[in-house]
Amino acid sequence: LSRTRRQQVMRKFGMLFQGGALFDSLTVWENITFAVRQNEGISKDKALALAVEKLAAVGLGPDVARLRPSELSG
């Protein structure tokens, strides 16, 4: 694969830790958008909007975005 194609493929992969699946020092929205913020440098406002959109896709409200992992219920 070319370098560009390899980068496109790698962007589709993520990492999920089995123990503590979320970074406890970050909010839910920061956890959701961690990779795109690091790799693409999107703004905080765009990242938050993206996280709220992803939360809505799994039936969670925008209020969840600002919670810490310790505030989530199983």
C-alpha positions in Angstrom: 0.0 0.0 0.0 1.1 3.5 -0.6 1.7 5.7 2.4 -1.4 7.8 1.8 -3.6 4.7 1.4 -2.0 3.1 4.5 -2.9 6.3 6.5 -6.5 6.2 5.2 -6.8 2.6 6.3 -5.2 3.2 9.8 -7.7 6.0 10.5 -10.5 3.4 10.4 -8.9 1.5 13.3 -9.2 2.3 17.0 -8.0 1.1 20.3 -10.2 -0.1 23.2 -8.6 -1.1 26.4 -10.3 -3.9 28.2 -9.8 -2.7 31.8 -10.4 1.0 31.9 -11.8 1.6 28.5 -11.9 5.4 28.8 -9.3 7.9 29.9 -10.5 8.9 33.3 -8.9 12.4 33.1 -11.0 13.3 30.1 -14.7 13.9 29.6 -16.8 11.6 27.5 -16.7 13.9 24.5 -12.9 14.2 24.8 -12.6 10.4 24.9 -14.9 10.0 21.9 -13.0 12.5 19.8 -9.5 11.8 21.1 -8.2 10.3 17.8 -9.6 12.9 15.5 -8.4 15.7 17.7 -4.9 14.2 17.7 -4.7 13.2 14.0 -6.7 15.9 12.3 -6.5 18.8 14.8 -10.2 19.7 14.6 -11.4 22.5 16.8 -12.9 22.0 20.2 -16.3 23.1 19.0 -16.3 20.7 16.1 -15.1 17.9 18.2 -17.8 18.4 20.8 -20.5 18.6 18.0 -19.1 15.3 16.6 -19.2 13.6 20.0 -22.8 14.7 20.6 -23.7 13.3 17.1 -22.0 10.0 17.9 -23.7 9.8 21.3 -27.1 10.4 19.7 -26.4 7.6 17.3 -26.3 5.2 20.2 -29.3 6.7 22.0 -27.5 9.0 24.5 -28.3 12.6 25.1 -25.9 15.6 24.8 -25.7 15.9 28.6 -23.6 12.7 28.6 -20.8 14.4 26.6 -19.6 16.5 29.6 -19.6 13.7 32.1 -16.5 12.0 33.4 -16.1 8.2 32.9 -16.6 7.7 36.7 -20.0 9.4 36.3 -21.3 6.9 33.8 -23.5 4.0 34.9 -22.7 0.5 33.6 
